[in-house]
Amino acid sequence: MIHVEHLHKWYGNREVLHDINLHVSEGEIFGVVGHSGAGKSTLLRCMNGLESYQQGKVTAMGVDVASLSGTSLRKLQSSMGMIFQNFNLMARKNVFENVAFPMRLWGAPNIKERVNELLELVGLAKRAMQRVQNLSGGQKQRVGIARALALNPRVLLCDEATSALDPKTTMSILDLLDDINRNLKLTIVMVTHQMEVVKRLCHSLLMLDRGKTVASGVTEELFLSPTKEMSKMVTDEYTLLKSGTNIRLMFPRDISQQSIITHMARSLDIDFSIVGGKLERYLDDVFGFLIINVPDAHKDAVLGYLENHHLYWQVLDNEEAGSCMRR
Amino acid sequence: MHETIIHLGAWAEPLWTRFLEKLPEILQATWETLDMVFLSTVFSMFFGFILAIWMIVTNPLGLRPCPAVYRVLDFVVNLLRSFPFIILLIAIIPITRFIVGTSIGSAAAIVPLTVAAAPFVARLIETCFLEVDRGVIEAARSFGASNTQIIFRVLIPEALPSIVLNVAVVAITLLGYSAMAGTVGGGGLGDLAVRYGYNRFQVDIMVYAVIILCILVLLIQGVCNLLYKVLR
């Protein structure tokens, strides 16, 4: 659907994107993650021609984006919807007019029916005549989504779509995007700095840091066996104990069923403390995470046990979280 | 007590007769002022608007950046705005004569008023355009809007409320300028106030002129504020 090869972009002397390669398949949700200033939004804008680039090639729906200009570029843009962090709605207009806007630009037929259908889809049918100013953040983003879908795009580009929203609203917007992806078979490219968003929604992802690719691949695999650079970006918010060895354990569903941890304690006859743990949702799966602290004396025995039972584990340093990862 | 009132009445009587006597002239001057201010506001808004759109399009961060053109426009606007109005008034008399055929009267005053106000309007409206959320413009672009569509369907509608507020600023400034135009035979309330109040020491006539000017300012501002509230 979207293909990026060896993309480079400079602002003056500063290279903002360095040799980016990615492939977004039809119907998938693709995530681009990184801290602010990593170049993610710029990368997104290269995909629909809002930004130009100096080197490399971006192909969207089979056409080379850089080769287009004028009407042909506008035509491509109309087949790619976009939503924004700050919603970018016209504050003076009501919900209906905002959603109808792209259709009026292109002189689309049956505006009334189509807008009402879209508002129904995003759950704002009753607010069609309300002014956008008076809506909450979540509702504004729903208007943004409805507007982005107005021209029946094949791709939806999301630029930090949930970054200005509270966690609960974020979840409801993500659910909506998930629905849209499934029901309308719409390809979605999400740019975000929120790891939670990526884990919850993205099938595959590209991780950026200061314009360079840190990691890319299928979401689940990347989080279960992160590279060293990636673990630096994906740190746990737990304070690790200074003494002993901190080990991060990961339980995919099949392993979660077994009582591995208590079994290990009994069979090795050792004690260890639990630093923290949580359940994380990856797409439709739930993974368990547990960080335990083992006295140095028992370290080898524990690691040996983990090795034999084919668990995902990772030894954490206090200085540098995550030095190695094995199954 | 009684005597004071009679005394005051005796003092007020000549004022009253003089007011009645000069009323036609005051009304005539008010009409001339309204005429000058209205027409010069309309013309300067028209030319200023075109200039502002030209500047926002060629702005280095604009819709179709063209820094060279922008720099020229920017310079011309600054240059015209730095002329003291009274100098401009006299300096462009040949142009005025060319356009209206005379350099005297309120019709002739409209030309320098427009020339003085148009760059001012251009700057004000340019600021209104610059204040339009860049995100909204980007959103329009992401749906494939052309530059013309962005100007007429995003920029102008979104900037409209603040442009209306600035109409009040322009009209009131022109009201002040029109008083100066009076000194070169443009007529109007400012002219009246200077002729009677300053040259003939008839302070009462000057006071009437000032009161009417005050009411006009309040009216212009009030109407524009109301419009702003409706549009916003």
Interface residues (C-beta under 8 A of the other chain):
Chain A: N48 L50 L73 R74 K75 L76 Q77 S78 M80 G81 M82 F84 N86 F87 N88 L89 M90 A91 R92 K93 F101 P102 R104 L105 W106 R147 A150 L151 L157
Chain B: D133 G135 V136 E138 A139 A140 R141 S142 F143 G144 A145 S146 Q149 R153 V154 P157 E158 L160 P161 L231 R232
